Structures are given as structure tokens and as C-alpha cells.
Amino acid sequence: MQSYSRLGLLTRLTFATINPQGKSADPDVQTKFNQAYQSARAFAAVPRGWLILAGPSGSGKTHLAAAIANQCIEDGRPAFYVTVPDLLDHLRSSFSPASEIPYDEFFEQVRSAPLLVLDDLGIQSSTAWAKEKLDQLLNHRFGNQLPTVIVSIAPIASLDERIRTRLLTPGFCQIFELGEEKSALSTYGWAPEFELQKQMTLETFDWKRSNLPLEQRENLKKAFDLAYEFAKSPEGWLVFSGVVGCGKTHLAAAIANYRYQQKQPALFVVVPDFLDHLRSTFSPESKTSYDRLFESVKNAPLLILDDFGQQSTTPWAQEKLYQTINHRYNSRMPTVITTAASTEELDSPISSRFVDPKLSLIFHIMAPDYRGDATRKRPSRTGHRGTPPPTPR
């Protein structure tokens, strides 16, 4: 099977174009990378068993995987290179009558390839169908001892158990975790631009504003309680609406901070910035691929979308947001959304997902802008004013 064309621009990623020590200045990281480099070269010469390369973006794992495929092809041996999201897209499209290759034929080509290189494992959709196809593919190759290279952007420990048990088979699989040592939350921790959100916790949320009418104070307390209950057990969707500065972003960030304290992942995204980042991936200078960024947001275990409705309303922007919202709606993935817009002001295909009572709870915060409230007292440095949240169990 000739798969050279599937490598596309990755044909330039060879063993000759990579530093055997990697890019890091850390001697320990260099040593780990060199071990992976030597094993990758040996695997390319004699493909046997499974080689698993894991690590964050930029750690060099894709370069090593592509170099293996390129070396095999240069030596006249077949290799099939594909990213997991692309593979699943090709499988879906093969059901179409217009497809050049029928589904059964295409799937058989992939799962029985003499050498298969699967890149970007861990950012694919988490639908039951996608899990089933991956399970079938890996089980077939594992059972038939077919040489396979797997590149995972997620830590091995966080992968689905059915996949993880295959990858951890001693004697058959070699695993190399590349890059700097990071915590399990590194993929979903706060980025440098979110210094303010780091301080937005449940303890620092001032819900007992004595200068407000009783109805608004009770409303703020209800919003706080909803955020706290969601943070303890994220299920369904929680949508906070209200004027700019009413506290909805604080509560959303507090949910993320609570999850981080519990050593659980959450991804906080400002919607206009997310769209800007997506656009920037089309630049030749971008270090992150469009597919990788888009899939990581769509499939975050808990996604927090801040400032929804403040983005540009171009058809492209609406399409990307609809794809994100629709994917998480169909997959029933926990999501928090803040918006200053009413549901009537949002695009109807999107707003229809927000108002589904089986999945989503919309809560309108009645309080005015905190920042314009000169009469309120500031919360103490030791915690928020009012009753503290219960101690997490």
C-alpha cells in the first residue's frame, strides 16, 4: 500500500531533519528524547510491535512518527500515516455513495496496513461510534501483532481504559513520554493571559451585597449555589446570563478553579479569543494545527465558554461555534456558558441547544455591574462575605 500522499507536508519530517537531542535545554529531557529517537530509528529499520510516543505539542513526537513512515517509504516498504480525527472523518465519508472507496474496503486497508502510524490520538470525538471504530482497529492490530506507531497528545493514563490496556502491554509496546515533566492538568491549566481568572474562586465571590434589593441578593446566592453544585459534579450545561460585570465570569472561572483544586480537568475559553486563535492557526508560522486546537476545545472534559455572543457574526465564526456547540450537545458533554445576550439575540440553531431543559439550565443573574457599584463593601482577603461554601468532601 502506498501512502506517501497522505503524509502531505510531513514528507520533510525525516530523521535527517531532527535534532537527536530534541529542542529542550534540559539534559534530562534531552536524554529521554534521544532514547525515543534511537528507538524510532530502530523501529523504522525493523518495524516490530507497537511504538507509542506521548507528550505535549512541540515535543517532537509527530516528527519522529512521520520520520518512521518516510524512512519506510524511502526504503520501498509500505506505510500508512493518518491522524485519528482524519481517519474517523474518512470513515464517515466512505458511507457516502460518492465515496471513491467503500467503507469496508477503506477500513480493511487501514487496519491491515503492514505499518500504521496513528497521530493525534486523544483529540478525536468521543462519540460511541468513534470509540467503537478505534477499538475495532486497535484490537485487530493488537491481535494480529501488526507493527503500529501511535502518537498521543494526551497522557497515557488519561486515555480510555480499553486503549490504555493495549498500550501498556509489556514486551510488545514501547512507550516514550516526551517533553517537560508536567502535571496531569497541564493540558487544561490556566494560560498566562488568565491571571485575573486565577483569583476568581468560590471563596472570593461576593454574593451578599447588602446595598442590593433582597430579590437581587437572593438571586446572586442562587447563582453561587448553582455554580458550587455544578463544580462538585459537572453534568449537563449551565448557562449564566446577565449584564457585563454582574459576576457570571467570576462564577464560571470559580468552577474551573474548583475542578483544578480537585485535580480534575477543565478548559476556560473566551469565545472571541478562541475564534481568533482558530484563525491564527492558518498562518504558516502557527505552532498549533487547526484540527488539534479545534478538537481539543470540542472534546474538553469540561468546557467553559465565556463571553458567548460577543464574537463577530461572520458565517465562518457562526459555523465554528455551531460545530462546537452541536458536538457537545449531541455528546452530552459538561459545559458552562456565560453570555450578556438573550437567547432571542443568539443564532437560532445555537440557542435551541441552550434552551433544551433536558440538558441545559439557563440562569439569569439580576445584579448590576459590580464594577460600577461604588457603595458595596469589598470582600475580605480571607474569603467571600457571607456563608462560606461547605468543605469539599
Secondary structure, DSSP 4 states (H G I P E B T S, - for coil): ---HHHHGGGGG--GGGS-TT-S-S-HHHHHHHHHHHHHHHHHHHS--SEEEEE-STTSSHHHHHHHHHHHHHHTT---EEEEHHHHHHHHHHTTSTT-SS-HHHHHHHHHT-SSEEEEEETSS---HHHHHHHHHHHHHHHHTT--EEEEESS-GGGS-HHHHHHHT-TTTEEEEE-SS---TTGGGS--GGGHHHHT--STT-----TTS-HHHHHHHHHHHHHHHHHHHS--SEEEEE-STTSSHHHHHHHHHHHHHHTT---EEEEHHHHHHHHHHTTSTT-SS-HHHHHHHHHT-SSEEEEEET-S---HHHHHHHHHHHHHHHHHT--EEEEESS-GGGS-HHHHHHHT-TTTEEEEE-----GGG-TTSPPPPTTS-SSSPPPPP-
